Amino acid sequence: MPPNISDAVIVLKKRKEWPDPRLPKEELIARIEKAASTQLGNAFEFSQPIELRFNELISGVRTDLAVMVYGDDFGQLQKTADQVANALRDTPGSADVRVEQASGLPTLTVSVDRFAAANYGLSAADVSEAVSAAIGGAEAGQIFEGDRRFDVVVRLSDAERNDPAALNALPVTTASGAAIPLSSVARIQVKEGQNQISRNDGSRRMVVQANVRGRDLGGFVADAQKQVDQQVQLPAGYSLKWGGQFENLKRAEQRLGLVIPVVFVLIGIPMLLAVAVLDLVFCILAAVANGRGEPYRYPLTLRMVP
């Protein structure tokens, strides 16, 4: 989890203490979302604590649905992910749709002017070493206290390390022993860089996340895939993968597709041996499969496990 993401757990009071105890969950979430949307520059997702952790364990995301966009170029990845997000927003039942934040981190960039450095008898490594010592620190000696030994590291102060003007004035010693400012042989800029770089199967990845409200997950994914096919044109070398809880749903469907026929065979063989009438066995199994017939009624006890 990157440093720009955090969890906040809202503990609700008992319903009898609410101003409106009959307020449905969907309307409560809508009210909280409306209040949270006033916080500019922030994106919010609403989930349950246990559900959130399970989603994260299954596919590495915290929402019901995740669309992984794979490719090489960050700019094209961002563009494709935005198109997928717009397609998901156009699908009924979508909520909390957002694209993984992969950029926006301020980055200090030092570009060495090799020709200017060569005029002073300096190499790019010499300039990089001076910058590394000023920002990251360099060992200048050692202090002994009894049998213990400590390195002495020198570097610029916090304020100067974050000040491009102070770094421009950093003295760099030339081959002749003269000191020149760093600005004479390098250009220092603060640019917007990548916040995180996610990879999977050797490819760069950007994730579009969404929750589903008011409809079943399988039907939503089917409609969302149609919207994405209509609105998104994938460049060569780029691909999509659908995950999240949808992965768990597909695995469950595959298991049921194997288990249900086996169960019917295991039930049908003893019935055939008991009644010895094949047509009657088929009628009973067909009635069970179609949900017809009077079901057996058993007492049921429901235990809530926190």
C-alpha positions in Angstrom: 0.0 0.0 0.0 1.6 3.3 -1.1 1.9 6.2 1.4 -0.9 8.1 -0.3 -3.6 5.5 0.7 -5.0 5.0 4.2 -7.9 3.2 5.8 -10.5 4.9 8.0 -13.0 2.7 9.9 -16.4 4.2 10.8 -18.0 2.5 13.8 -21.8 3.1 13.6 -24.0 3.5 16.6 -26.9 1.1 17.2 -29.8 1.6 14.8 -32.1 2.6 17.7 -29.8 5.6 18.4 -30.0 6.8 14.8 -32.1 9.8 14.0 -33.9 7.6 11.4 -33.5 3.9 12.5 -35.1 2.8 9.2 -32.5 4.5 7.0 -31.2 2.0 4.4 -27.5 1.2 4.1 -27.4 2.5 0.5 -28.7 5.9 1.5 -26.3 6.1 4.5 -23.4 5.5 2.2 -24.7 8.1 -0.2 -24.8 10.7 2.6 -21.3 9.9 3.8 -20.0 10.0 0.2 -21.6 13.4 -0.4 -19.9 14.8 2.8 -16.6 13.2 1.8 -16.7 14.6 -1.7 -16.1 18.1 -0.5 -12.5 17.1 0.3 -10.8 18.2 -2.9 -7.9 16.1 -4.2 -9.1 12.9 -2.4 -10.8 9.8 -3.7 -12.9 7.5 -1.4 -14.0 3.9 -1.6 -16.6 2.4 0.7 -16.4 -1.2 1.8 -16.6 -3.5 4.8 -13.4 -4.2 6.8 -13.3 -8.0 6.3 -14.5 -7.7 2.7 -11.8 -5.2 2.0 -9.1 -7.4 3.3 -10.3 -10.5 1.4 -10.5 -8.5 -1.9 -6.9 -7.3 -1.3 -5.7 -10.9 -0.6 -7.5 -12.2 -3.7 -6.2 -9.8 -6.3 -4.3 -7.0 -4.6 -7.1 -4.5 -4.8 -9.8 -3.5 -2.3 -12.8 -3.2 -4.5 -15.3 -5.6 -6.0 -14.0 -5.3 -9.5 -10.5 -4.5 -10.8 -9.5 -4.1 -14.5 -5.8 -4.5 -14.9 -4.3 -2.6 -17.9 -1.0 -4.0 -19.1 1.5 -2.2 -21.3 4.9 -0.5 -21.6 4.4 3.3 -21.8 3.0 5.1 -18.8 1.3 7.8 -20.8 -0.6 5.3 -22.9 -1.4 3.2 -19.8 -2.9 6.3 -18.1 -4.9 7.2 -21.2 -6.3 3.6 -21.7 -7.1 3.3 -17.9 -9.0 6.6 -18.1 -11.0 5.3 -21.0 -11.8 2.1 -19.1 -12.9 4.1 -16.1 -15.3 6.2 -18.2 -16.8 3.0 -19.6 -17.3 1.6 -16.1 -19.0 4.8 -15.0 -21.4 4.4 -17.9 -22.4 0.9 -16.7 -25.4 0.9 -14.3 -24.5 -0.2 -10.8 -21.0 1.2 -10.8 -19.7 3.0 -7.7 -16.4 4.4 -6.4 -14.8 4.1 -9.9 -11.2 5.4 -9.9 -7.9 4.8 -11.6 -4.8 3.8 -9.5 -2.8 6.9 -8.8 0.6 6.2 -10.3 2.0 9.7 -10.9 2.1 13.1 -9.1 5.2 12.6 -6.9 7.5 15.7 -6.9 10.9 14.5 -8.0 14.2 16.4 -8.0 16.0 15.9 -11.3 19.7 16.8 -11.9 20.7 16.7 -15.5 24.5 16.9 -16.1 25.7 19.0 -19.0 28.5 16.8 -20.2 30.0 19.4 -22.6 30.1 22.1 -19.9 31.5 19.6 -17.4 34.2 18.5 -19.8 35.3 22.1 -20.2 36.2 22.1 -16.5 37.8 18.7 -16.6 34.9 17.0 -14.9 33.1 13.8 -15.8 29.4 13.1 -15.2 30.5 10.8 -12.4 32.3 13.6 -10.6 29.2 15.8 -10.8 27.0 13.0 -9.6 29.3 12.2 -6.7 29.1 15.9 -5.5 25.3 15.8 -5.7 25.1 12.5 -4.0 27.3 13.8 -1.1 25.2 16.9 -0.7 21.8 15.2 -0.8 22.5 11.6 0.4 25.6 12.3 2.5 29.2 11.2 2.4 31.5 9.6 5.0 34.0 12.2 6.3 35.6 10.3 9.1 35.1 8.2 12.2 34.5 8.7 15.9 35.8 6.2 18.5 34.1 5.7 21.8 35.9 3.0 23.7 35.7 -0.1 21.5 32.8 1.3 19.4 33.3 3.1 16.1 30.8 5.5 14.4 31.0 7.0 10.9 30.8 10.8 10.5 28.5 11.7 7.6 28.2 15.2 6.2 25.4 16.5 4.0 23.3 19.6 3.4 20.6 20.6 5.9 17.0 19.6 5.2 16.0 23.1 4.0 18.9 23.3 1.6 18.4 19.8 0.2 14.8 20.8 -0.7 15.8 24.2 -2.2 16.8 24.1 -5.9 18.5 27.5 -5.5 20.8 26.3 -2.7 21.7 23.2 -4.8 22.5 25.4 -7.8 25.1 27.1 -5.6 26.7 23.9 -4.4 30.4 24.1 -5.0 32.0 21.5 -7.2 35.8 21.1 -7.3 37.3 21.0 -10.7 40.4 19.1 -11.8 42.5 22.3 -11.3 41.3 22.7 -7.8 38.9 25.6 -8.5 35.4 25.6 -7.1 32.5 26.3 -9.5 28.7 26.3 -8.7 26.8 23.2 -9.6 24.6 25.3 -12.0 27.6 25.7 -14.3 27.7 22.0 -15.1 24.1 20.7 -14.4 20.5 21.8 -14.5 18.3 21.2 -11.5 14.5 20.9 -11.8 11.6 19.7 -9.8 9.4 17.6 -12.0 6.3 15.4 -11.5 7.4 11.8 -11.4 5.9 8.4 -10.9 4.3 7.7 -7.5 4.5 4.0 -7.9 5.4 1.4 -10.6 3.4 -1.8 -10.5 4.3 -4.9 -12.5 2.8 -8.3 -13.1 4.1 -11.0 -15.3 7.0 -8.8 -16.5 4.7 -6.0 -17.7 3.8 -2.6 -16.3 0.3 -2.5 -14.9 -2.3 0.1 -14.0 -5.5 -0.8 -12.2 -9.0 0.6 -12.6 -11.1 -0.1 -9.5 -14.9 -0.1 -9.0 -17.5 -1.3 -6.5 -20.9 -2.7 -7.5 -24.1 -1.6 -5.9 -27.7 -2.5 -6.5 -27.0 -5.4 -8.9 -25.2 -8.8 -9.1 -21.5 -8.8 -9.9 -21.7 -11.2 -12.8 -24.3 -9.2 -14.7 -22.4 -6.0 -14.0 -19.2 -7.4 -15.4 -20.9 -8.7 -18.5 -22.4 -5.2 -19.2 -19.1 -3.5 -18.3 -17.2 -5.7 -20.7 -19.6 -4.7 -23.5 -19.1 -1.0 -22.7 -15.3 -1.4 -22.7 -15.3 -3.2 -26.0 -17.4 -0.4 -27.5 -15.5 2.6 -26.1 -11.9 1.4 -25.7 -9.5 0.7 -28.5 -6.4 -1.1 -27.2 -3.1 -0.2 -28.9 -0.8 -3.0 -30.0 1.0 -4.6 -27.1 -1.7 -3.6 -24.5 -4.1 -6.0 -22.8 -6.8 -6.0 -20.1 -7.5 -8.5 -17.3 -10.6 -8.5 -15.2 -10.1 -9.4 -11.5 -11.2 -8.7 -8.0 -14.2 -10.5 -6.6 -15.0 -11.4 -10.2 -12.0 -13.8 -10.1 -13.6 -15.6 -7.1 -16.9 -15.7 -8.9 -15.4 -17.4 -12.0 -13.6 -19.9 -9.9 -16.8 -20.8 -8.0 -18.7 -21.2 -11.3 -16.0 -23.5 -12.6 -16.1 -25.6 -9.5 -19.9 -25.8 -9.6 -19.8 -26.8 -13.2 -17.8 -29.8 -12.2 -19.4 -30.6 -8.8 -23.1 -30.4 -9.8 -22.9 -33.1 -12.5 -20.9 -35.4 -10.2 -23.5 -34.9 -7.4 -26.4 -35.7 -9.8 -24.6 -38.9 -10.9 -23.9 -39.9 -7.2 -27.6 -39.3 -6.4 -29.0 -40.9 -9.5 -27.1 -44.2 -9.2 -28.6 -45.2 -5.8 -32.1 -44.0 -6.9 -31.8 -46.1 -10.0 -30.8 -49.1 -7.9 -33.8 -48.4 -5.5 -36.6 -47.8 -8.0 -35.2 -49.6 -11.0 -37.1 -47.3 -13.3 -34.9 -45.0 -15.4 -37.6 -42.7 -16.5 -38.7 -42.1 -12.9 -35.1 -41.2 -11.9 -34.8 -38.7 -14.7 -38.2 -37.1 -13.7 -37.0 -36.7 -10.1 -33.6 -35.2 -11.0 -35.3 -32.9 -13.5 -37.7 -31.7 -10.8 -34.8 -31.1 -8.5 -32.8 -29.2 -11.2 -35.7 -27.0 -12.1 -36.6 -26.3 -8.5 -40.1 -27.9 -8.7 -41.7 -30.0 -6.1 -42.5 -29.5 -2.4 -39.2 -28.9 -0.6 -38.4 -30.5 2.8 -38.6 -28.1 5.7 -36.1 -28.3 8.5 -35.6 -26.0 11.5 -32.7 -23.6 10.9 -30.5 -21.9 13.5 -28.5 -18.9 12.4 -25.4 -18.0 14.4 -23.8 -14.7 13.9 -20.0 -14.9 14.2 -18.3 -11.5 14.7 
